[in-house]
Amino acid sequence: MKLTHVRLLVSDFGAAFRFYRDTLGLACTYGDESGPYADFDTGDASLALFTRKHQAETAQLREPGDGALVVLQVDDVDETADRLRLAAPVSRPDWGIRVAYVRDPSGNLVEFYSAIPMEE
């Protein structure tokens, strides 16, 4: 098996699309703001958006919740948090990273992280 993408189910497609394209700066590789589907480049696997309405045509959906979150590695989580006006990142030495969080317009949790520099 190979992970090709993660699909987020969204209620307001246009708002979600603009969040990932304009706010986070991800490049859209398929689809556009009108939906109902779009892919964004995130490296080896892509991040996809799909309307809950269209996904419900093929699978029974539960209410949205915190069953999963999108995790994005960045070069400098402090700079990313400043740019996006997020709460200050938190150091997690036990994980070896600093983390900051935001929710997209549909309530999906997004984590940004960067490694804590190793002391010499």
Backbone hydrogen bonds, N-H to C=O, Kabsch-Sander energy under -0.5 kcal/mol:
donor,donor_aa,acceptor,acceptor_aa,energy
4,T,2,K,-0.5
6,V,46,S,-2.1
8,L,6,V,-0.6
8,L,48,A,-3.2
10,V,8,L,-0.5
10,V,50,F,-2.5
13,F,11,S,-0.8
16,A,12,D,-2.3
17,F,13,F,-3.2
18,R,14,G,-2.4
19,F,15,A,-2.1
20,Y,16,A,-2.4
21,R,17,F,-2.5
22,D,18,R,-2.5
23,T,18,R,-1.4
24,L,19,F,-2.5
26,L,20,Y,-2.5
29,T,39,D,-2.3
30,Y,39,D,-1.3
35,G,32,D,-2.0
38,A,49,L,-1.9
39,D,30,Y,-2.1
40,F,47,L,-2.3
41,D,27,A,-2.8
42,T,45,A,-0.5
46,S,4,T,-2.4
47,L,40,F,-2.2
48,A,6,V,-3.5
48,A,46,S,-0.5
49,L,38,A,-2.6
50,F,8,L,-2.1
51,T,36,P,-1.5
52,R,10,V,-2.3
55,Q,51,T,-2.1
56,A,52,R,-2.4
57,E,54,H,-1.1
58,T,55,Q,-1.9
59,A,55,Q,-1.4
70,V,109,L,-2.2
72,L,70,V,-0.5
72,L,111,E,-3.1
74,V,113,Y,-2.8
80,T,76,D,-2.2
81,A,77,V,-2.6
82,D,78,D,-2.3
83,R,79,E,-2.7
84,L,80,T,-2.4
85,R,81,A,-0.7
85,R,82,D,-0.8
86,L,81,A,-2.8
90,V,99,V,-2.8
92,R,97,I,-3.2
95,W,92,R,-1.8
96,G,92,R,-1.5
97,I,92,R,-1.5
98,R,114,S,-2.5
99,V,90,V,-2.6
100,A,112,F,-2.0
102,V,110,V,-1.9
104,D,108,N,-2.4
107,G,104,D,-2.4
109,L,68,A,-0.5
110,V,102,V,-3.2
111,E,70,V,-3.4
112,F,100,A,-2.9
113,Y,72,L,-1.8
114,S,98,R,-1.6
116,I,96,G,-2.3
